[in-house]
C-alpha cells in the first residue's frame, strides 16, 4: 500500500510539472508555483515510501500549494474559474492526504 500511495503522489507531481510547463511562458510566477508544488510532492512521495514521520506534512503542503496554483492559473491565465474542476481536484487532494495520514 505504501508503494501505491507514493506512486499516486508522484503522478500528482507529474501533473503539476506538466502544468508548470504549460503556463511558464504566459505567467512565469504561476509556473514557478506549479513547479514548487511538484518538487514538494516528489519529496513527499519519497518520504512516504521510506515511511518518514514528515511525510504527512510534506504531502499536505505540496497538495495545498498545488491547489492554490491551480486556482491562480484559472484566475490569471485562463480568466475563468470552473468550480467543479477545482472541487474535483480538492477531492483528489483530500483523498491523497487521508491515504498518507492513515498510512503513517
MILUM-858805 format. One line per field, with one value per atom (N, C-alpha, C, O): residue in one letter; z, x, y; atom name. Coordinates in nm, 3 decimals. Atoms other than C-alpha are relative to their C-alpha. Layout:
% residues N
code <- [A  ...]
z <- [Z  ...]
x <- [X  ...]
y <- [Y  ...]
site <- [CA  ...]
% end
This chain:
% residues 104
code <- [X  X  X  X  X  X  X  X  X  X  X  X  X  X  X  X  X  X  X  X  X  X  X  X  X  X  X  X  X  X  X  X  X  X  X  X  X  X  X  X  X  X  X  X  X  X  X  X  X  X  X  X  X  X  X  X  X  X  X  X  X  X  X  X  X  X  X  X  X  X  X  X  X  X  X  X  X  X  X  X  X  X  X  X  X  X  X  X  X  X  X  X  X  X  X  X  X  X  X  X  X  X  X  X  X  X  X  X  X  X  X  X  X  X  X  X  X  X  X  X  X  X  X  X  X  X  X  X  X  X  X  X  X  X  X  X  X  X  X  X  X  X  X  X  X  X  X  X  X  X  X  X  X  X  X  X  X  X  X  X  X  X  X  X  X  X  X  X  X  X  X  X  X  X  X  X  X  X  X  X  X  X  X  X  X  X  X  X  X  X  X  X  X  X  X  X  X  X  X  X  X  X  X  X  X  X  X  X  X  X  X  X  X  X  X  X  X  X  X  X  X  X  X  X  X  X  X  X  X  X  X  X  X  X  X  X  X  X  X  X  X  X  X  X  X  X  X  X  X  X  X  X  X  X  X  X  X  X  X  X  X  X  X  X  X  X  X  X  X  X  X  X  X  X  X  X  X  X  X  X  X  X  X  X  X  X  X  X  X  X  X  X  X  X  X  X  X  X  X  X  X  X  X  X  X  X  X  X  X  X  X  X  X  X  X  X  X  X  X  X  X  X  X  X  X  X  X  X  X  X  X  X  X  X  X  X  X  X  X  X  X  X  X  X  X  X  X  X  X  X  X  X  X  X  X  X  X  X  X  X  X  X  X  X  X  X  X  X  X  X  X  X  X  X  X  X  X  X  X  X  X  X  X  X  X  X  X  X  X  X  X  X  X  X  X  X  X  X  X  X  X  X  X  X  X  X  X  X  X  X  X  X  X  X  X  X]
z <- [0.000  0.000  0.000  -0.061  -0.005  0.073  -0.140  -0.175  0.136  -0.280  -0.087  -0.166  0.079  -0.431  0.033  -0.057  -0.041  -0.229  -0.048  -0.095  0.049  -0.316  -0.150  -0.199  0.145  -0.685  -0.034  -0.129  0.024  -0.669  0.023  -0.052  -0.027  -0.515  -0.110  -0.152  0.109  -0.780  -0.129  -0.204  0.119  -1.055  0.014  -0.083  -0.024  -0.898  -0.019  -0.068  0.021  -0.900  -0.150  -0.195  0.146  -1.273  -0.063  -0.157  0.049  -1.336  0.025  -0.060  -0.030  -1.164  -0.081  -0.119  0.084  -1.356  -0.143  -0.207  0.131  -1.678  0.000  -0.097  -0.013  -1.556  -0.002  -0.060  0.001  -1.495  -0.141  -0.183  0.137  -1.845  -0.089  -0.177  0.085  -1.997  0.024  -0.069  -0.033  -1.820  0.015  0.035  -0.030  -1.785  -0.090  -0.043  0.091  -2.092  0.020  -0.007  -0.017  -2.009  0.130  0.131  -0.133  -1.637  0.074  0.135  -0.061  -1.509  0.148  0.196  -0.144  -1.143  0.033  0.133  -0.022  -1.170  -0.034  0.033  0.035  -1.344  0.110  0.137  -0.110  -1.061  0.120  0.191  -0.108  -0.810  -0.029  0.060  0.040  -1.004  0.020  0.072  -0.011  -1.015  0.147  0.183  -0.143  -0.642  0.063  0.145  -0.054  -0.563  -0.050  0.023  0.053  -0.792  0.075  0.106  -0.073  -0.615  0.141  0.187  -0.135  -0.271  -0.003  0.087  0.008  -0.384  -0.032  0.013  0.026  -0.519  0.130  0.161  -0.130  -0.184  0.094  0.169  -0.083  -0.013  -0.041  0.045  0.046  -0.229  0.048  0.089  -0.050  -0.134  0.151  0.202  -0.145  0.232  0.038  0.140  -0.024  0.213  -0.024  0.053  0.031  0.052  0.113  0.148  -0.110  0.332  0.137  0.239  -0.121  0.592  0.101  0.221  -0.086  0.730  0.074  0.019  -0.072  1.000  -0.060  -0.035  0.060  0.800  -0.128  -0.188  0.127  0.504  0.000  -0.103  -0.007  0.624  -0.027  -0.105  0.014  0.646  -0.133  -0.188  0.134  0.327  -0.105  -0.195  0.095  0.140  0.011  -0.090  -0.018  0.291  -0.060  -0.128  0.055  0.199  -0.152  -0.218  0.146  -0.156  -0.061  -0.166  0.052  -0.206  0.010  -0.080  -0.013  -0.073  -0.103  -0.164  0.101  -0.296  -0.140  -0.223  0.132  -0.596  -0.023  -0.132  0.013  -0.531  -0.020  -0.104  0.014  -0.487  -0.137  -0.196  0.133  -0.807  -0.107  -0.204  0.097  -0.994  -0.001  -0.107  -0.007  -0.871  -0.061  -0.135  0.057  -0.959  -0.151  -0.223  0.144  -1.302  -0.067  -0.172  0.058  -1.365  0.001  -0.093  -0.011  -1.248  -0.090  -0.163  0.070  -1.403  -0.143  -0.228  0.135  -1.710  -0.086  -0.196  0.079  -1.825  0.010  -0.089  -0.018  -1.680  0.045  0.059  -0.041  -1.569  0.093  0.061  -0.096  -1.265  -0.013  0.011  0.006  -1.322  0.131  0.155  -0.137  -0.971  0.007  0.095  -0.008  -1.045  -0.022  0.039  0.023  -1.177  0.125  0.160  -0.119  -0.867  0.120  0.206  -0.107  -0.634  -0.020  0.077  0.029  -0.809  0.038  0.095  -0.038  -0.764  0.151  0.205  -0.146  -0.399  0.059  0.159  -0.047  -0.354  -0.017  0.073  0.022  -0.506  0.101  0.156  -0.098  -0.281  0.139  0.213  -0.132  0.025  0.014  0.120  -0.004  -0.061  0.014  0.092  -0.012  -0.110  0.141  0.198  -0.135  0.221  0.101  0.191  -0.093  0.402  -0.012  0.089  0.019  0.250  0.071  0.138  -0.066  0.372  0.152  0.226  -0.144  0.712  0.070  0.175  -0.065  0.786  -0.027  0.042  0.027  0.631  0.105  0.150  -0.092  0.864  0.135  0.228]
x <- [0.083  0.000  0.087  0.052  -0.089  0.289  0.050  0.058  -0.049  0.422  -0.109  -0.080  0.111  0.079  -0.022  -0.039  0.021  0.035  0.116  0.093  -0.115  0.388  -0.009  0.024  0.017  0.318  -0.111  -0.097  0.109  -0.011  0.047  0.011  -0.053  0.166  0.098  0.099  -0.094  0.439  -0.074  -0.031  0.081  0.174  -0.060  -0.065  0.054  0.013  0.109  0.081  -0.112  0.356  0.027  0.058  -0.018  0.389  -0.106  -0.077  0.107  0.054  0.036  0.013  -0.039  0.184  0.121  0.129  -0.114  0.511  -0.047  0.005  0.058  0.308  -0.069  -0.059  0.064  0.105  0.103  0.079  -0.107  0.428  0.053  0.077  -0.049  0.548  -0.099  -0.059  0.103  0.217  -0.013  -0.044  0.032  0.195  0.124  0.112  -0.123  0.560  0.021  0.074  -0.022  0.564  -0.104  -0.076  0.105  0.236  0.016  0.025  -0.016  0.272  0.106  0.076  -0.108  0.611  -0.018  0.019  0.012  0.527  -0.100  -0.083  0.093  0.230  0.069  0.049  -0.077  0.457  0.097  0.116  -0.092  0.707  -0.074  -0.021  0.080  0.429  -0.033  -0.026  0.026  0.333  0.125  0.117  -0.124  0.696  0.039  0.089  -0.030  0.744  -0.088  -0.042  0.088  0.441  0.042  0.034  -0.046  0.574  0.124  0.136  -0.121  0.910  -0.034  0.018  0.039  0.749  -0.071  -0.051  0.071  0.525  0.093  0.069  -0.098  0.820  0.073  0.093  -0.065  0.997  -0.098  -0.059  0.101  0.671  -0.018  -0.033  0.015  0.640  0.116  0.096  -0.116  0.992  -0.011  0.022  0.012  0.924  -0.113  -0.105  0.105  0.601  0.056  0.029  -0.058  0.793  0.091  0.089  -0.089  1.052  -0.066  0.000  0.082  0.775  0.057  0.068  -0.051  0.920  -0.116  -0.225  0.107  0.721  -0.038  -0.147  0.028  0.743  -0.084  -0.119  0.070  0.558  -0.139  -0.185  0.136  0.216  0.002  -0.079  -0.002  0.311  0.060  0.021  -0.052  0.516  -0.110  -0.125  0.108  0.223  -0.107  -0.155  0.101  -0.020  0.045  -0.034  -0.048  0.197  0.007  -0.026  -0.004  0.250  -0.138  -0.158  0.136  -0.121  -0.067  -0.139  0.057  -0.220  0.059  -0.013  -0.064  0.034  -0.048  -0.066  0.050  -0.085  -0.141  -0.172  0.137  -0.447  -0.003  -0.077  -0.005  -0.364  0.056  0.007  -0.054  -0.154  -0.105  -0.113  0.106  -0.444  -0.104  -0.151  0.096  -0.681  0.057  -0.012  -0.064  -0.435  0.014  -0.002  -0.008  -0.384  -0.134  -0.141  0.133  -0.758  -0.038  -0.102  0.040  -0.799  0.084  0.028  -0.087  -0.497  0.033  0.050  -0.040  -0.415  -0.122  -0.134  0.118  -0.747  -0.106  -0.173  0.096  -0.963  -0.137  -0.229  0.129  -1.244  0.023  0.099  -0.012  -1.274  -0.123  -0.235  0.108  -1.482  0.003  0.093  -0.003  -1.575  0.002  0.068  0.006  -1.649  0.138  0.170  -0.136  -1.295  0.086  0.163  -0.082  -1.140  -0.051  0.028  0.052  -1.372  0.046  0.073  -0.050  -1.268  0.148  0.191  -0.142  -0.901  0.016  0.106  -0.003  -0.968  -0.036  0.022  0.038  -1.137  0.116  0.143  -0.116  -0.838  0.109  0.171  -0.101  -0.604  -0.037  0.049  0.045  -0.812  0.015  0.056  -0.016  -0.814  0.147  0.181  -0.144  -0.436  0.051  0.129  -0.043  -0.388  -0.049  0.026  0.051  -0.613  0.077  0.104  -0.080  -0.420  0.134  0.178  -0.130  -0.091  -0.017  0.064  0.021  -0.233  -0.025  0.032  0.032  -0.374  0.105  0.110  -0.110  -0.076  0.111  0.170  -0.110  0.171  -0.049  0.029]
y <- [-0.120  0.000  0.126  0.227  -0.115  0.234  0.035  0.153  -0.023  0.193  0.063  0.153  -0.055  0.266  0.147  0.229  -0.140  0.586  0.087  0.199  -0.077  0.701  0.022  0.130  -0.016  0.638  0.098  0.176  -0.096  0.829  0.144  0.234  -0.134  1.127  0.041  0.157  -0.030  1.105  0.034  0.121  -0.032  1.102  0.139  0.215  -0.134  1.408  0.106  0.216  -0.091  1.572  0.018  0.128  -0.010  1.493  0.089  0.163  -0.087  1.662  0.146  0.232  -0.138  1.975  0.044  0.161  -0.035  1.964  0.030  0.121  -0.028  1.947  0.136  0.211  -0.131  2.245  0.112  0.218  -0.101  2.435  0.021  0.134  -0.009  2.357  0.074  0.151  -0.062  2.470  0.151  0.226  -0.139  2.805  0.088  0.208  -0.073  2.908  0.121  0.222  -0.112  3.136  0.111  0.228  -0.101  3.312  0.077  0.199  -0.060  3.376  -0.082  -0.184  0.079  3.261  -0.027  -0.135  0.020  3.308  -0.110  -0.179  0.111  3.069  -0.132  -0.233  0.119  2.820  -0.040  -0.158  0.030  2.850  -0.058  -0.144  0.059  2.778  -0.146  -0.231  0.139  2.467  -0.086  -0.198  0.078  2.356  -0.020  -0.126  0.014  2.423  -0.108  -0.188  0.104  2.208  -0.138  -0.236  0.128  1.934  -0.048  -0.167  0.037  1.940  -0.049  -0.150  0.040  1.924  -0.136  -0.218  0.127  1.638  -0.117  -0.229  0.106  1.439  -0.036  -0.154  0.026  1.478  -0.071  -0.160  0.066  1.380  -0.146  -0.233  0.138  1.068  -0.086  -0.201  0.075  0.961  -0.021  -0.128  0.014  1.028  -0.096  -0.164  0.100  0.825  -0.140  -0.233  0.130  0.540  -0.049  -0.167  0.037  0.544  0.014  -0.002  -0.010  0.597  0.098  0.069  -0.106  0.917  0.067  0.079  -0.069  1.096  0.135  0.186  -0.129  1.418  -0.011  0.090  0.018  1.268  0.061  0.110  -0.055  1.382  0.150  0.200  -0.145  1.748  0.042  0.145  -0.029  1.743  -0.017  0.065  0.025  1.593  0.109  0.159  -0.104  1.843  0.132  0.198  -0.128  2.143  -0.005  0.094  0.012  2.013  0.003  0.064  0.001  1.949  0.136  0.177  -0.135  2.290  0.094  0.173  -0.085  2.462  -0.034  0.055  0.041  2.259  0.052  0.099  -0.049  2.352  0.152  0.203  -0.146  2.721  0.041  0.137  -0.030  2.721  -0.022  0.054  0.028  2.567  0.110  0.151  -0.110  2.835  0.128  0.198  -0.119  3.110  -0.011  0.087  0.023  2.956  0.026  0.091  -0.020  2.951  0.147  0.196  -0.141  3.309  0.092  0.174  -0.095  3.482  -0.039  0.048  0.042  3.273  -0.027  0.027  0.034  3.129  0.110  0.141  -0.107  3.404  -0.046  0.035  0.054  3.175  -0.118  -0.210  0.110  2.950  -0.089  -0.045  0.099  2.638  -0.077  -0.158  0.051  2.535  -0.151  -0.207  0.146  2.170  -0.062  -0.163  0.052  2.115  0.015  -0.075  -0.023  2.266  -0.079  -0.119  0.087  2.078  -0.144  -0.214  0.134  1.756  -0.010  -0.110  0.000  1.849  0.003  -0.062  -0.004  1.930  -0.136  -0.177  0.134  1.591  -0.098  -0.178  0.087  1.410  0.031  -0.060  -0.039  1.609  -0.051  -0.100  0.045  1.525  -0.151  -0.199  0.145  1.154  -0.038  -0.127  0.028  1.154  0.031  -0.044  -0.035  1.332  -0.104  -0.143  0.102  1.082  -0.131  -0.197  0.121  0.792  0.011  -0.083  -0.019  0.937  0.007  -0.048  -0.017  1.028  -0.134  -0.161  0.127  0.684  -0.107  -0.208  0.093  0.507  0.015  -0.083  -0.026  0.673  0.019  0.042]
site <- [N  CA  C  O  N  CA  C  O  N  CA  C  O  N  CA  C  O  N  CA  C  O  N  CA  C  O  N  CA  C  O  N  CA  C  O  N  CA  C  O  N  CA  C  O  N  CA  C  O  N  CA  C  O  N  CA  C  O  N  CA  C  O  N  CA  C  O  N  CA  C  O  N  CA  C  O  N  CA  C  O  N  CA  C  O  N  CA  C  O  N  CA  C  O  N  CA  C  O  N  CA  C  O  N  CA  C  O  N  CA  C  O  N  CA  C  O  N  CA  C  O  N  CA  C  O  N  CA  C  O  N  CA  C  O  N  CA  C  O  N  CA  C  O  N  CA  C  O  N  CA  C  O  N  CA  C  O  N  CA  C  O  N  CA  C  O  N  CA  C  O  N  CA  C  O  N  CA  C  O  N  CA  C  O  N  CA  C  O  N  CA  C  O  N  CA  C  O  N  CA  C  O  N  CA  C  O  N  CA  C  O  N  CA  C  O  N  CA  C  O  N  CA  C  O  N  CA  C  O  N  CA  C  O  N  CA  C  O  N  CA  C  O  N  CA  C  O  N  CA  C  O  N  CA  C  O  N  CA  C  O  N  CA  C  O  N  CA  C  O  N  CA  C  O  N  CA  C  O  N  CA  C  O  N  CA  C  O  N  CA  C  O  N  CA  C  O  N  CA  C  O  N  CA  C  O  N  CA  C  O  N  CA  C  O  N  CA  C  O  N  CA  C  O  N  CA  C  O  N  CA  C  O  N  CA  C  O  N  CA  C  O  N  CA  C  O  N  CA  C  O  N  CA  C  O  N  CA  C  O  N  CA  C  O  N  CA  C  O  N  CA  C  O  N  CA  C  O  N  CA  C  O  N  CA  C  O  N  CA  C  O  N  CA  C  O  N  CA  C  O  N  CA  C  O  N  CA  C  O  N  CA  C  O  N  CA  C  O  N  CA  C  O  N  CA  C  O  N  CA  C  O  N  CA  C  O  N  CA  C  O  N  CA  C  O  N  CA  C  O  N  CA  C  O  N  CA  C  O  N  CA  C  O  N  CA  C  O]
% end
